[in-house]
């Protein structure tokens, strides 16, 4: 049988207080303030509001763990709940522990050659979830009771995170009225549509024993026929989230000059609402930290690493840049934002969030670069690509560079002269990034520019040079005074890079590509789930999976380094991928097994599936959206979004049609 899902906490046999004593209608003034915070100012289209009122929490029949969305609008909040639901099922996440949760130790188990693949689950350490081999079978075989328990825990995690944020209000659960509303009445209409909200009731939980009591209340609310499963359920969670954060605190989280509301035109979720659900704070931006524009005025981004990440098509289109806190989350789950919708990408083990040394260095350098922007009147936390040259010392201190570099006048001036764009007084991100790598004992991988570009200088971490020597060397390179490397030096450098890639692959690919075949019992359980899910639902695309990108043909998976067996598991293969054009390419250093889920009705049309498996290969050397240009021919929108996280990613859809992110 499929492994049991991660254990979730049981509620107390008797709640701390009786339900009727803690339920009270929301006051008219509070309802009006809620309406102003939630709905956009100005004219509001009734249909946009009605879609929120119509949406409840329900599961898709064809994807046992997947939430269903009937119409556009609430997708941002639904996607965060879906991600937290998966985090509860896969990794045992609970609201009792909001910090870093342990992830499955699959890579350690798989590295133990004495453990047969079929016994991997039994060999998992106590308290750890099963590795990736059986995780999909677990999800496909989840019982109705277990998935509803996980749904309640996901909601509790989101509400508790908001209540625990600075100046947060008490954890609050809002439910629709017990009586059926009159036809056409709204639970919380904008003032422009109706002056009289149809009273919502709220239950506020005080800190002492609040999680246990709230957990019981939420489990009752999402049980079959529960208060949140019907029309208005998603809107009630939105109201609960706003009150748990505190209405004044939520407004204070937002940038001055922002729209100041949680929904926008067409009923879409604003970035403030998405950030509130992901981090507990309704900030307006996706970069790391805050940017001070002037005394008393700043732009607010994300203040720390989140459990669930965020990637957006807007970054692929160069409209913004997501910070490292959202791009590299603690757990292997990401919201994927398009121009009109939110879906999710997730992994079933820790491989997608296991950072390479270059990625760690990239995160550190990005935050240091952003720190140097504060107070300069910048608008994006350093993500615009430049800082004032006189702020170099600030960036170097934030980077953790040796004191001799940022404190000594001569060394600092020499390095500033090397990095400054002549005659401008500014330093570009690319130049700072290369210097940051030097200071951290790393180097960029070679570029593939089609013309045999110069091999970047490789830094030997054991080699010690003085500050003056480094500054002179950098200045000489900048002025093109260093002669081209000899052919022998180029060959030697290429050999070093190749050796580094082999080492990187040895460290990472074990957990990502050597995914064991599930036990016969687990495979049988997955096949029996949802009337033979793997065959009847055709998770891999099956015979109907014609590519939507036939012209370029590279989006379609052909023969791959791994294939999807009847049980839905990726199996180890030869490590090569045959493109639609017939070209055979070697496997890159790290191979990840991921899934995309889009719960919107209609997302499974045109041969696509709500749940789409795929593999993603990357070098592990490109950083977070770093310097290596990705192959863009015939790529679909999701591939472009994924490359904002893994810059040199190659995606294989395993013979299926690339999914829609709209």
C-alpha positions in Angstrom: 0.0 0.0 0.0 1.1 3.6 -0.5 2.9 5.1 2.5 0.7 6.9 5.0 0.7 10.7 4.8 2.7 12.7 7.3 0.9 12.8 10.6 -1.0 15.9 11.4 -1.8 17.0 15.0 -5.0 15.9 16.6 -7.3 18.5 18.1 -8.2 18.2 21.8 -11.2 16.0 22.6 -13.0 19.1 24.1 -12.5 22.6 22.8 -11.3 25.2 25.3 -14.6 27.1 25.0 -18.0 26.3 23.6 -18.6 27.5 20.1 -21.7 29.8 20.7 -19.9 31.9 23.4 -17.1 32.8 20.9 -19.1 33.6 17.8 -20.3 37.2 17.3 -21.5 39.1 14.2 -19.0 41.7 12.8 -20.0 45.2 13.6 -21.3 47.4 10.7 -18.3 49.8 11.0 -15.9 46.8 10.8 -17.7 45.4 7.8 -17.4 48.8 6.0 -13.7 49.0 6.8 -13.2 45.4 5.6 -15.0 46.3 2.3 -12.8 49.2 1.8 -9.6 47.1 2.4 -10.7 44.2 0.2 -12.4 45.7 -2.8 -10.8 48.2 -5.1 -11.6 51.9 -4.9 -13.8 53.5 -7.6 -16.3 51.7 -9.8 -16.6 48.0 -9.2 -18.0 45.4 -11.6 -20.6 43.3 -9.9 -19.5 40.2 -11.7 -16.0 40.5 -10.2 -17.4 40.5 -6.7 -19.9 37.8 -7.4 -17.2 35.4 -8.5 -15.6 35.7 -5.0 -18.9 35.1 -3.4 -19.5 32.0 -5.5 -16.2 30.2 -4.7 -15.9 27.6 -2.0 -13.2 25.1 -1.1 -13.8 21.9 -3.1 -11.5 19.2 -4.5 -11.2 18.1 -8.1 -12.4 14.6 -8.8 -9.5 13.8 -11.2 -6.8 15.2 -8.8 -7.5 13.9 -5.3 -5.3 16.5 -3.6 -6.1 19.4 -5.9 -8.4 22.3 -5.1 -10.9 23.3 -7.8 -11.3 26.9 -9.0 -14.6 27.6 -10.9 -13.8 31.1 -12.2 -11.1 33.7 -12.3 -10.5 36.0 -9.4 -9.6 34.2 -6.1 -6.7 32.2 -7.7 -3.9 33.9 -5.8 -5.4 32.9 -2.4 -6.4 29.5 -3.6 -2.9 28.8 -4.9 -1.3 29.6 -1.5 -3.8 27.3 0.2 -3.0 24.6 -2.3 0.7 25.0 -1.7 0.3 24.8 2.1 -2.0 21.8 1.7 0.8 20.0 -0.2 3.3 21.1 2.3 1.2 19.5 5.0 0.7 16.3 3.1 4.3 15.9 1.9 6.3 17.3 4.7 4.1 17.2 7.7 3.9 21.0 8.0 1.8 22.4 10.8 0.9 25.8 12.2 2.6 24.9 15.5 6.0 25.4 13.8 6.2 28.3 11.4 10.0 28.2 11.1 12.2 26.0 8.9 10.7 22.5 8.8 12.7 19.4 8.1 12.4 18.1 4.6 12.6 14.4 3.6 16.1 13.0 3.8 15.7 11.1 0.5 19.1 12.1 -0.8 20.9 10.5 2.2 18.8 7.3 1.9 19.4 7.0 -1.8 23.1 7.4 -1.4 23.2 4.3 0.9 23.8 1.5 -1.6 23.0 -1.1 1.0 19.3 -0.1 1.0 17.3 -1.7 -1.8 15.0 0.8 -3.7 11.9 -1.1 -2.5 12.8 -0.6 1.1 13.5 3.1 0.9 10.3 4.1 2.7 10.9 1.7 5.5 14.5 3.0 6.0 13.4 6.6 6.4 14.4 8.1 9.8 11.7 8.4 12.3 9.6 11.5 11.7 10.7 11.9 8.1 8.3 11.5 5.2 8.8 9.0 2.4 11.1 9.9 -0.4 10.1 11.0 -3.8 9.5 7.5 -5.1 6.4 7.0 -3.1 5.3 10.6 -2.6 3.2 10.8 -5.7 1.5 7.5 -4.8 0.8 9.0 -1.4 -0.8 12.0 -3.0 -2.9 10.1 -5.5 -4.1 7.7 -2.8 -5.0 10.3 -0.2 -8.3 9.7 1.6 -11.0 12.3 1.8 -10.5 12.7 5.5 -6.8 13.2 5.2 -7.0 15.8 2.5 -9.6 17.7 4.4 -7.4 17.6 7.5 -4.5 18.9 5.5 -6.8 21.6 4.0 -7.8 22.8 7.5 -4.1 22.8 8.5 -3.1 24.8 5.4 -5.7 27.5 6.3 -4.5 27.5 9.9 -0.9 28.0 8.8 -1.8 31.0 6.7 -4.0 32.6 9.4 -1.5 31.9 12.2 1.3 33.4 10.2 -0.6 36.7 9.7 -1.6 36.8 13.4 2.0 36.2 14.5 3.4 39.1 12.4 4.3 42.4 14.1 1.1 44.3 15.2 -1.0 41.3 14.1 -4.5 40.9 15.4 -5.9 37.8 17.2 -6.3 34.8 15.0 -9.8 35.2 13.6 -12.1 32.8 11.7 -15.0 34.3 9.8 -17.9 32.2 8.7 -21.0 32.9 6.6 -24.2 33.4 8.5 -26.1 30.3 9.6 -29.2 31.3 7.7 -29.4 31.1 4.0 -29.0 34.7 2.5 -31.7 36.1 0.4 -31.4 35.8 -3.4 -28.9 38.3 -4.7 -27.6 39.3 -1.3 -23.8 39.5 -0.8 -21.8 38.6 2.3 -19.4 41.5 1.9 -20.3 43.8 -1.0 -18.4 47.0 -1.9 -20.0 50.1 -0.7 -20.7 51.1 -4.3 -22.9 48.1 -4.8 -24.8 47.8 -1.5 -24.9 49.7 1.7 -25.9 46.7 3.9 -23.6 43.7 4.1 -25.3 40.4 4.9 -23.7 39.9 8.4 -20.7 37.7 8.7 -19.9 36.1 12.0 -16.4 36.0 13.5 -14.7 33.8 16.1 -11.6 35.3 17.6 -9.0 33.1 19.3 -6.9 34.4 22.1 -3.2 33.3 22.2 -3.7 30.8 25.0 -4.6 27.5 23.4 -5.7 29.3 20.3 -4.2 27.0 17.7 -5.8 23.8 19.1 -9.2 25.4 19.2 -8.8 27.1 15.8 -7.7 23.8 14.3 -10.8 22.0 15.5 -13.1 24.9 14.2 -11.4 24.8 10.8 -11.7 21.0 10.5 -15.4 21.4 11.2 -15.7 24.2 8.6 -14.0 22.1 5.8 -15.8 18.8 6.5 -18.3 17.7 3.9 -21.1 20.3 3.9 -19.0 22.6 6.2 -19.4 26.3 6.2 -16.3 27.0 4.0 -17.0 24.3 1.4 -20.0 26.2 -0.2 -20.4 29.6 -1.8 -18.5 32.3 0.0 -16.0 30.0 1.6 -12.9 31.5 -0.1 -14.2 35.1 0.6 -14.6 34.2 4.3 -11.0 33.0 4.4 -9.9 36.3 2.8 -11.8 38.2 5.5 -10.3 36.0 8.2 -6.8 36.7 6.8 -7.4 40.4 6.8 -8.7 40.4 10.4 -5.9 38.1 11.6 -3.4 40.5 10.3 -5.3 43.5 11.6 -6.9 46.0 9.3 -4.7 48.9 10.3 -1.6 46.7 10.2 -2.4 45.5 6.7 -2.8 49.0 5.4 0.4 50.0 7.1 2.2 47.1 5.3 1.4 48.6 1.9 3.4 51.2 0.1 2.3 54.8 0.3 0.6 55.5 -3.0 -0.5 51.9 -3.7 -4.1 51.2 -4.3 -4.4 50.1 -0.7 -6.6 47.1 -1.3 -6.4 43.3 -1.6 -8.2 42.8 -4.9 -7.9 44.6 -8.2 -9.6 44.9 -11.5 -11.4 41.7 -12.7 -11.4 40.5 -9.1 -7.7 39.5 -9.3 -5.6 39.2 -6.2 -3.2 42.1 -5.7 0.5 41.5 -4.9 -0.3 42.7 -1.4 -2.8 39.8 -0.9 -0.4 37.2 -2.3 2.4 38.5 0.0 0.0 38.5 3.0 -0.9 34.9 2.4 2.8 33.8 1.7 4.5 35.8 4.5 1.9 37.2 6.8 2.7 40.8 5.8 0.8 42.7 3.1 3.8 44.3 1.5 3.5 45.7 -2.1 6.7 44.4 -3.7 8.6 41.1 -4.4 12.2 42.2 -3.8 14.1 41.5 -0.5 13.8 43.9 2.4 12.9 47.5 2.2 14.1 50.5 0.2 14.1 53.9 1.8 13.2 56.6 -0.6 13.4 59.5 1.9 13.0 59.8 5.7 9.7 58.3 6.6 9.0 56.8 3.2 10.1 53.4 1.9 9.1 50.7 -0.4 8.4 47.4 1.3 9.3 44.0 0.0 9.6 40.6 1.6 11.4 40.6 4.9 12.6 37.0 5.2 12.7 33.6 3.5 9.3 32.1 3.0 8.2 28.5 3.2 6.5 28.8 -0.2 8.2 30.7 -3.0 7.0 32.9 -5.9 7.9 33.1 -9.5 6.3 35.4 -12.1 6.0 35.8 -15.8 6.5 39.6 -15.2 10.1 38.9 -14.4 10.5 36.8 -17.6 9.2 39.9 -19.4 11.7 42.2 -17.5 9.0 44.1 -15.7 10.4 43.3 -12.2 12.8 41.0 -10.4 11.7 38.7 -7.7 14.0 38.7 -4.7 15.9 35.7 -3.3 13.6 35.2 -0.3 10.7 34.3 -2.6 12.8 32.8 -5.4 14.6 30.4 -3.1 12.0 29.3 -0.4 12.5 26.8 2.4 10.1 24.2 0.9 10.1 23.0 -2.8 6.8 24.8 -3.7 6.4 28.0 -5.8 3.4 30.1 -6.9 3.6 30.8 -10.6 2.1 34.1 -11.6 1.0 35.0 -15.1 -0.7 38.2 -16.3 -4.1 36.8 -15.2 -3.7 33.7 -13.0 -1.8 31.9 -10.3 -0.9 28.2 -10.4 1.8 26.2 -8.6 5.0 24.2 -9.2 6.2 21.7 -6.6 8.6 19.0 -5.9 8.3 16.0 -3.6 11.7 16.1 -2.0 14.4 18.6 -1.1 16.4 18.6 -4.3 14.7 21.7 -5.8 15.6 23.8 -2.8 19.2 22.4 -2.3 21.2 25.5 -3.3 24.5 25.2 -5.1 27.5 27.3 -3.8 27.0 29.7 -6.7 23.3 30.1 -5.8 24.2 30.9 -2.2 26.8 33.4 -3.3 24.2 35.0 -5.7 21.7 35.4 -2.9 24.3 37.0 -0.6 25.5 39.3 -3.3 22.0 40.4 -4.3 21.1 41.3 -0.7 24.4 43.2 -0.3 23.8 45.1 -3.5 20.3 46.0 -2.4 21.6 47.2 1.0 23.8 49.7 -0.8 20.7 51.2 -2.5 18.9 52.1 0.7 18.5 55.9 1.0 19.6 56.5 -2.6 16.0 57.1 -3.8 16.1 53.8 -5.7 12.8 52.1 -6.5 13.6 48.4 -6.4 16.0 47.4 -3.7 19.0 47.3 -6.0 17.3 45.1 -8.6 17.5 47.9 -11.1 21.1 47.0 -11.8 23.2 49.8 -10.4 24.3 51.5 -7.1 26.1 54.7 -6.4 29.9 54.1 -6.4 30.3 55.8 -3.0 28.1 53.1 -1.5 30.5 50.3 -2.4 31.8 50.0 1.2 28.2 49.5 2.4 27.7 46.7 -0.1 31.1 45.1 0.8 30.2 45.1 4.5 26.9 43.5 3.8 28.7 40.9 1.6 30.9 40.0 4.5 34.1 41.0 2.7 37.3 41.2 4.7 37.7 44.4 6.7 40.9 45.2 4.8 38.9 45.5 1.6 36.1 47.9 2.7 37.8 49.7 5.5 41.2 50.5 4.0 41.1 53.7 1.9 43.6 52.6 -0.7 42.2 49.1 -1.3 38.6 50.5 -1.4 39.5 53.3 -3.8 41.3 50.9 -6.1 38.4 48.5 -6.2 35.9 51.3 -6.7 37.9 52.6 -9.6 37.9 49.1 -11.1 34.1 48.7 -10.8 32.8 52.2 -11.5 31.4 52.8 -14.9 33.7 55.6 -16.2 32.3 59.1 -15.8 29.0 58.0 -14.2 29.6 57.5 -10.5 27.7 54.2 -10.5 28.6 50.6 -10.3 26.6 48.0 -12.4 25.3 44.8 -10.9 27.3 42.6 -13.3 30.6 44.1 -12.3 29.8 43.9 -8.6 28.7 40.3 -9.0 32.0 39.3 -10.6 33.9 41.0 -7.8 31.7 39.4 -5.2 32.5 36.0 -6.6 36.2 36.8 -6.4 35.9 37.8 -2.8 34.0 34.6 -2.0 36.5 32.3 -3.8 34.2 31.4 -6.7 34.0 32.1 -10.4 31.4 32.3 -13.1 31.1 29.2 -15.4 32.1 29.8 -19.0 29.6 31.5 -21.3 28.2 29.9 -24.5 28.1 32.8 -26.9 28.6 30.9 -30.0 31.9 32.6 -30.7 34.3 31.0 -28.3 34.0 33.8 -25.7 36.8 34.3 -23.2 37.1 31.9 -20.4 36.4 33.7 -17.1 39.2 33.8 -14.7 39.0 31.0 -12.2 39.9 31.8 -8.6 41.9 29.3 -6.5 40.4 29.7 -3.0 43.7 28.6 -1.5 45.7 31.3 -3.3 46.2 34.4 -1.2 46.9 37.8 -2.7 47.1 41.2 -1.1 44.4 43.9 -1.5 46.7 46.0 -3.6 47.5 43.1 -5.9 43.8 42.3 -6.4 42.9 45.9 -7.1 45.8 46.3 -9.7 44.8 43.0 -11.4 41.2 44.0 -11.6 42.1 47.4 -13.0 44.4 45.9 -15.5 41.7 43.5 -16.7 39.2 46.4 -16.9 41.6 48.4 -19.1 42.2 45.4 -21.3 45.9 45.4 -20.4 46.0 41.7 -19.7 47.0 39.7 -22.8 44.6 37.0 -24.1 45.1 33.7 -22.4 47.3 31.2 -24.1 45.7 28.1 -25.7 47.2 26.0 -22.9 45.6 28.2 -20.3 42.3 28.0 -22.0 42.4 24.2 -22.1 43.5 24.0 -18.4 40.7 26.4 -17.4 38.1 24.4 -19.3 39.3 21.2 -17.6 38.9 22.8 -14.2 35.3 23.9 -15.1 34.5 20.4 -16.4 35.8 18.8 -13.2 33.8 21.2 -11.1 30.6 20.3 -13.0 31.3 16.6 -12.4 31.7 17.2 -8.7 28.6 19.3 -8.7 26.7 16.5 -10.4 28.0 13.9 -8.0 26.8 16.0 -5.1 23.4 16.8 -6.4 22.2 14.4 -9.0 21.9 11.5 -6.7 18.8 12.9 -5.0 17.4 14.4 -8.2 17.8 11.7 -10.9 18.3 8.4 -9.2 14.6 8.2 -8.2 13.8 4.6 -7.3 11.0 2.7 -8.9 8.1 2.4 -6.4 7.3 -0.8 -4.7 4.7 -3.0 -6.5 2.3 -2.3 -3.7 2.7 1.4 -4.0 2.3 1.3 -7.7 -0.8 -0.8 -7.4 -2.2 1.6 -4.9 -1.6 4.6 -7.2 -3.1 2.7 -10.2 -6.2 1.9 -8.1 -6.7 5.5 -7.0 -9.2 7.6 -8.9 -10.1 4.7 -11.2 -6.6 4.1 -12.4 -5.4 7.7 -12.2 -2.1 7.1 -14.1 -3.9 5.4 -17.0 -7.4 7.0 -17.2 -6.4 10.5 -16.3 -3.2 10.2 -18.5 -1.0 12.3 -16.3 1.8 12.1 -18.8 -0.3 13.2 -21.7 -0.9 9.8 -23.2 -2.1 9.5 -26.8 -3.8 12.8 -26.7 -0.6 14.7 -25.9 0.2 16.6 -29.0 2.5 19.5 -28.4 1.1 23.0 -28.5 4.5 24.2 -29.7 5.0 21.9 -32.8 6.8 24.6 -34.9 9.8 24.7 -32.7 9.3 21.1 -31.5 11.7 21.5 -28.5 8.9 21.9 -26.0 7.8 18.3 -26.6 9.5 15.6 -24.7 10.8 12.7 -26.7 13.2 10.1 -25.4 14.4 11.3 -22.1 16.8 10.5 -19.4 13.8 9.4 -17.4 10.3 8.4 -18.4 6.9 8.2 -16.7 6.0 4.7 -15.8 2.4 3.5 -15.4 2.5 4.4 -11.7 3.4 8.0 -12.5 7.0 7.8 -11.3 10.1 9.1 -13.1 12.5 6.2 -13.7 16.3 6.5 -14.0 17.5 6.5 -17.6 20.5 7.1 -19.8 21.0 10.7 -18.9 20.4 12.0 -22.4 17.5 13.8 -24.0 16.5 13.6 -27.6 14.9 16.8 -28.8 12.1 16.8 -31.3 14.6 17.8 -34.0 16.6 14.6 -33.4 19.5 16.3 -31.6 20.9 14.4 -28.7 22.2 16.5 -25.8 24.0 15.3 -22.6 22.3 15.6 -19.3 23.2 18.7 -17.3 24.5 18.5 -13.8 21.2 18.5 -11.8 18.0 16.9 -12.8 14.8 17.8 -10.9 11.5 16.0 -10.9 8.7 18.6 -10.6 4.9 19.0 -11.1 2.7 21.8 -12.2 -0.8 22.1 -10.9 -3.5 24.4 -12.3 -6.9 24.0 -10.6 -8.9 26.3 -12.8 -11.8 24.8 -14.7 -10.8 24.7 -18.3 -7.0 24.4 -17.6 -7.2 20.8 -18.7 -8.5 21.6 -22.2 -6.7 21.3 -25.5 -4.8 18.1 -24.5 -3.4 19.8 -21.4 -3.8 18.4 -17.8 -4.5 20.0 -14.5 -1.5 18.1 -13.1 1.5 17.9 -15.3 4.8 16.1 -14.5 8.1 17.3 -16.0 11.8 17.1 -15.4 14.1 20.1 -15.3 17.8 20.0 -15.9 20.2 22.7 -15.0 23.9 23.0 -14.4 23.8 24.1 -10.8 26.3 26.8 -11.6 24.1 29.5 -13.0 22.9 31.2 -9.8 19.3 32.4 -9.3 18.4 33.7 -12.7 22.1 34.3 -13.2 24.5 34.9 -16.1 24.0 31.9 -18.3 21.6 32.6 -21.2 18.9 30.0 -21.6 17.8 28.4 -24.8 14.6 30.2 -25.7 13.6 28.6 -29.0 10.0 27.3 -28.9 9.8 27.6 -25.1 6.4 27.9 -23.5 5.5 30.6 -20.9 6.1 28.2 -17.9 9.6 27.4 -19.2 10.4 31.1 -19.4 9.1 31.6 -15.8 11.2 28.6 -14.6 14.3 30.2 -16.1 13.9 33.2 -13.8 14.8 30.7 -11.0 17.1 28.2 -12.9 18.8 30.4 -15.6 20.0 27.6 -17.8 17.0 25.2 -17.3 16.1 22.7 -20.0 12.6 21.3 -19.4 11.3 18.0 -20.6 7.5 17.5 -20.6 7.8 13.7 -20.8 5.8 13.4 -24.0 3.0 15.6 -22.7 1.6 19.0 -23.7 3.1 21.9 -21.8 0.5 23.2 -19.3 -1.2 26.5 -19.3 -0.3 29.1 -16.6 -3.3 31.2 -17.5 
